[in-house]
Amino acid sequence: MNAKRHLKSVLFSALICLLLVFIVMYPQEIIDASREGLFLWFNNIFPSLFPFAVISQLLLGLGVVNFLGTLLEPLMRPLLNVPGEGALCFAIGITSGYPMGAKLIASLRNLKSCTKYEAERLMSFCNSAGPLFIIGAIGAGIFDNSKIGYLLLLCNYAALITTGFIFKRYGRAAKSKRYVKSYKANIFKKAIINMTDAQKEDGRSINIIFSDAVRDGINSMLMIGGYIIAFSVIVKLLNITGVTSMISNAVYYISGGYIPHDLTTGIINGIFEMTVGCKSLKSLSLSMYHKTMLAGFILAWGGFSTHAQVIGELENTDISYVKYFLAKVIHGIITPLYISIAYPLIIKSKTAAVFNAYGGWLDNFTFSLLMIVVVTMVILALAVINGLAVKNKY
């Protein structure tokens, strides 16, 4: 084990030294790539994710997650074999974007609100690109067609849920100690008791909870920004050093000229950083149908940049990244399949263009706050309806 760890340290050190050499060789290109990554983070990612980061930690600290989890347990358990809190993880994960779903799941696991297997099931379908990014940045911004954005959003979410169903039986032998099939007691009373117990166990005042939520949100945003800038630099280095060209040439010759160079380049860029990869697709000499399918794969996969962000969020937990990696591969395969079915139905429809551009800082921040309000209302309504249904059943 020590030898393996030592080898990893040596390889990582060698990689850092090599990266330093390239920075010295191509200073202007590195600066440009860093500036692009910083611009993307500050203008789009930070205002879109920061409200969700703060709100999710407030919900955890105040015990609201336990309240909603108790009400939604009878729904989420038979549906996807996850605790009721999974509904909130899914809602935040699909409305905010990478890696907020993973962040909330890691927090639940650290609070022992779910088992290791339940957390890994949640990871399979609660981490995705957000609607603002898919519809605005990709659909309207890159492809100049908001209907493409809606198509990508619909198929991406449908593939997420399908992946969740695939992982439903994973770790099924390990039963949750929390799960009790009988809900004969008043479920609303039980939800309030669980929320109160969570508040007592936490022990912090509202002021401290809010301060910790803001501090944790800022730290998460800085970590995400660092990864975005780092991978923007890595993608740029792969292009200017000719690594991407060598791989695309090899693929071109192996395929007998069937797979063009620019297609391979776009896919490689997307494997590392999804925004760069999707931008590369715009200039490809392919039909919009095939570009959309490739964009669907890149968005579902997320890029190694978001994978690194997820690893950072899972660092202090026992949640397996390997299971998440497998889930994203499955998600990346299923999404283009759904696109191939839905493309003729949606693109030929008369869907109105709602997003004309990926807006500025204030627009993104306002949209995130609006999504928080909508998600909260939907989850509360679903929780109340489900609670009433369970109460009436017994």
Order of alpha helices (4+ residues) and beta strands (2+ residues): alpha-alpha-alpha-alpha-alpha-alpha-alpha-alpha-alpha-alpha-alpha-alpha-alpha-alpha-alpha-alpha-alpha
